[in-house]
Amino acid sequence: MIERLCYVYGVVRPALETSTAPQGIDGGDVSVIAGDGVAALATSVSAEDYAPDRVEALTADVEWVSERATAHDRIIRLSKMGLQHARRLPTIFPA
């Protein structure tokens, strides 16, 4: 069973520094997951908390959505210098 997922804020340059980044979604650390010349700016989240059926149900809760949208925007604004492609909505992948 998958326990953690990667909440992806956007695509960034692999050398983007995150040591001074504010906390991300659900208070998690923000990290760069580097690949072949490209990287994802991401936070590890609970697979249970972000299961598709749970997220679908919680999208009706304005406070829940607002907290995550604010955190998402805060990270996107921080990373503008190294951001290559921002995600308007989160993309969540198995960790």
C-alpha positions in Angstrom: 0.0 0.0 0.0 1.3 3.5 -0.9 1.7 5.6 2.2 3.0 8.9 0.8 2.3 10.9 -2.4 4.2 13.8 -4.0 2.1 17.0 -4.2 3.7 18.8 -7.2 3.6 22.6 -7.3 5.3 22.9 -10.7 8.3 22.2 -12.9 11.5 24.0 -11.9 15.2 24.1 -12.7 17.0 21.3 -10.9 19.3 23.7 -9.0 16.4 25.6 -7.3 17.3 26.2 -3.6 14.5 25.3 -1.1 16.4 25.5 2.2 14.6 28.9 3.0 11.2 27.9 1.5 8.2 28.3 3.7 6.2 25.2 4.7 4.2 23.7 1.9 0.9 21.9 1.8 -0.2 20.6 5.2 3.0 22.1 6.8 5.3 19.8 4.8 8.8 20.5 3.7 9.2 21.7 0.1 11.8 19.8 -2.0 13.1 19.5 -5.5 12.9 16.1 -7.1 15.4 16.2 -9.9 15.3 14.1 -13.1 17.0 14.3 -16.5 17.6 18.1 -16.7 14.2 18.9 -15.2 12.8 18.8 -11.7 9.5 19.0 -9.8 8.9 21.3 -6.8 7.0 19.0 -4.4 5.9 18.2 -0.9 5.3 14.7 0.5 1.6 14.2 1.6 -0.3 11.4 3.1 -1.8 9.0 0.6 -4.8 8.5 2.9 -5.5 12.2 3.2 -5.1 12.7 -0.6 -7.0 9.7 -1.8 -9.1 10.7 -4.9 -12.4 10.1 -3.1 -11.4 12.0 0.0 -10.1 15.0 -2.0 -13.3 15.0 -4.1 -15.4 15.1 -0.9 -13.2 17.8 0.7 -13.3 20.2 -2.3 -16.8 21.2 -1.1 -15.1 22.5 2.1 -14.1 26.1 1.3 -11.8 26.3 4.3 -9.9 23.1 3.3 -9.5 24.3 -0.2 -8.5 27.8 0.9 -5.7 26.6 3.2 -4.2 24.5 0.4 -4.6 27.1 -2.3 -2.9 29.7 0.0 0.0 27.3 0.6 0.2 26.4 -3.1 0.3 30.0 -4.1 2.9 30.9 -1.4 5.3 28.2 -2.8 4.6 29.3 -6.4 5.4 32.9 -5.6 8.6 31.9 -3.8 9.8 29.9 -6.7 9.0 32.3 -9.6 12.7 32.8 -10.5 13.2 29.1 -11.1 9.8 28.1 -12.1 9.4 26.7 -15.6 5.8 25.6 -15.4 3.4 26.2 -12.5 0.4 23.9 -11.8 -2.8 25.8 -11.3 -4.2 22.8 -9.5 -2.1 20.2 -7.7 -0.8 17.1 -9.4 -0.3 14.2 -7.0 1.9 11.2 -7.7 2.9 8.1 -5.7 6.1 8.9 -3.8 
